[in-house]
Amino acid sequence: MFHPVIKLKVYNEDLVFGPGLITLLEYLRQTGSMKEACAAMGMSYSKGWKIINRAEKELGYELLERRHGGKSGGKCTVTEKGKSLMKRYRQMEEETRDCLQKSFEKYF
């Protein structure tokens, strides 16, 4: 059966954020570890940091509180602004999906 699929991405001149960043933040929230979050997504550690750093630069605020390694190891915590971004993105994604489904049913 046919069904529509949409990927919601937000751009300035370049990509600011999309489903990859939001999923990465969700894994980071669960694990507290960039290494574990990237592994869960099948993504390189360096690519994970690249995504986070680009989004923070474009948004103008931090998405993560970083605690660098040492005896107890490093840790990443999603900031309140990061949590808000995740929530708003998922709400917009759901609303967009609902509108897309209605439009799809109308035309197909």
C-alpha positions in Angstrom: 0.0 0.0 0.0 1.3 3.5 -0.8 2.0 6.0 1.9 3.7 9.3 2.1 6.9 10.0 3.9 8.3 13.3 4.8 11.6 14.4 6.4 11.3 17.7 8.2 14.5 19.8 7.9 15.1 23.4 9.0 17.5 25.5 6.9 19.1 28.9 7.2 21.5 29.1 4.2 22.6 25.5 5.1 21.0 22.8 7.1 20.5 23.9 10.7 18.7 20.8 12.1 16.5 17.9 11.1 15.7 14.4 12.2 19.3 13.3 12.6 20.1 16.0 15.2 16.9 15.4 17.1 17.4 11.6 17.2 21.0 12.2 18.3 19.8 14.5 21.1 17.3 11.8 22.2 20.0 9.2 22.4 22.3 11.6 24.2 19.5 12.3 26.7 19.1 8.6 27.3 22.8 7.6 27.5 24.7 10.8 28.6 27.4 9.7 26.2 28.2 11.0 22.7 30.1 7.7 22.0 27.1 5.6 22.9 24.6 7.8 21.1 26.6 7.8 17.9 27.0 4.0 18.1 23.3 3.5 18.5 22.8 5.5 15.3 25.6 3.8 13.4 27.3 7.2 13.1 30.9 8.1 13.7 31.8 10.0 16.9 33.3 12.9 14.9 30.1 13.2 12.7 28.0 13.4 15.9 30.0 16.3 17.2 30.0 18.0 13.8 26.1 17.8 13.8 25.9 19.2 17.3 28.5 22.0 16.8 26.9 23.1 13.5 23.4 23.3 15.1 24.7 25.2 18.1 26.5 27.7 15.9 23.4 28.3 13.7 20.9 28.3 16.6 23.1 30.6 18.8 22.7 28.5 22.0 24.1 25.3 23.5 22.3 22.1 23.1 24.6 20.1 25.4 26.4 20.7 28.7 29.7 18.9 28.3 31.8 17.4 31.0 35.1 16.2 29.6 36.6 12.8 30.5 38.8 12.1 33.4 38.7 9.4 36.0 35.0 9.0 35.8 34.8 9.7 32.1 33.0 12.4 30.2 29.3 13.1 30.1 26.9 15.1 28.0 23.6 16.4 29.3 21.0 18.0 27.0 20.3 21.6 28.0 16.8 22.9 28.7 16.9 24.7 25.3 17.9 21.4 23.7 15.0 19.6 25.4 12.6 22.4 24.2 13.9 22.1 20.6 13.4 18.3 20.7 9.8 18.7 22.0 8.9 21.4 19.5 10.4 19.5 16.6 8.6 16.3 17.4 5.3 18.2 17.8 5.8 20.0 14.5 6.7 16.7 12.9 3.5 15.0 14.1 1.4 17.9 13.0 3.1 17.9 9.6 2.6 14.2 9.2 -1.1 14.5 10.0 -1.5 17.3 7.4 0.5 15.2 4.8 -1.7 12.1 5.4 -4.9 14.2 4.9 -3.5 15.7 1.7 -2.4 12.3 0.5 -5.8 10.8 1.1 -7.4 13.7 -0.8 -5.3 13.2 -3.9 -4.5 9.5 -3.9 
